[in-house]
């Protein structure tokens, strides 16, 4: 299963579901990095240092970071979805379909209603 780093804005209920699905998810809060207004570049640097893919709803900034710094352990950008379990399942299915997350930009979109 995947090693993930959920940025500060990422919904904690989705993190809990991902853990139930067997993924190793570290949150910004658990890493002692919450409330510090850490720039996105440093979030990615921290994830790289810990061999983790970034999990974020901050799509625009992290898509740009992927372009500027493609040597990472994965960036998973998600549209917001209040159906936490569905969101976690979509993420889990998307990353499980990949042989490796290294250098990958994975987009997870909320299904159209």
N, C-alpha and C positions, 0 to 999 in steps of 0.2 A: 504494500500500500504506500501511498505518497506521504512525504514529509512536507507539511505546509506551514506557512507563516501568515496568519490573518492580520491585516493591518487594522488600525485603530477604529475605523468606521465599519468594519465588517460585523454583521449581526451575529452575536454569540449563540443564538439558538441554532443557526446553521452549523456553526463550529461543533456544537454538541452532537448533532446528527452525523456529521462527518466522522466524528470519533466513534460513534456507534457502528458506522460502516467500516471501521478498522483503520482509518487514516490517523496519522500522527500530526496533530494540529497544535501549534504554539500560537497563542494570541499575543498581541502587543502588550496587553495588560499583564499577562503572565511573565513576559520578558522584562518587565519593569520599565517599559518605554511609553506608557500611556500618559496623556496630558502634557507632553513636552513639545508638541508642534514640530516633530521631527520631519524634515524634508523627505519627500518620496525617494529621492536618490539614496538617502541613508537607510530607509526602510529596505530597499532592494539590496544595498550593501550588507546589511545585517543578515538578510535571508541567505545571501550567497555565502557568507562566512559560516552559516550553520547548515549549509547544504539543503535549503528549503525553497520550495516554490512560493511565491507571494500570492495571496488570495485577497482580492480587492473589488470594491464597487467603483473605484476611482479609475474608470476606463481610460479617459482621455490622457491623463498624465502617465499611466503605466504603459499604454500602447506606445507613447513617445519614448519612454525609458527603454522599452524593448528594442526600439529602433537604434537608440543611442548606445545601448549597452547590451548587446545580444548574448553575451557570455554569462548566463544566469541559470538557475535550476528550475526555471519555469515561472511564468506569470499567468495567472488565471484571473481574467477580468469578467465580472458578472453584472448583469442588469439586476436591479433590485426586485425582489420577489418576496412578498409577505408570507407565502406558503413555504415555510422554512424547510420542511422535510422534502418537498419537491425540489427546492433549490439545491439542497445537499445531494439528492439523488442525481440531478442533472450534472453537478460537478463531479461526483464520483464516477458516473458513467463516462463523462468526457475525458477524465484523466486516466481512467482504467483502459480506455481504448488506445492510449499512447504507449509506445514501446519505452519511451523515456520522456521526461518533462524538460530535460536540459535544453535550454535555448528556445523552448516552445512558448508561443503566445496562444493561450486557449481562451476563446470567447464563449461564455455561457449566457444564453439569452433566456429570459422568461418566456414561456409559451404564450402565444396570443390567446386571449380569452374569447 
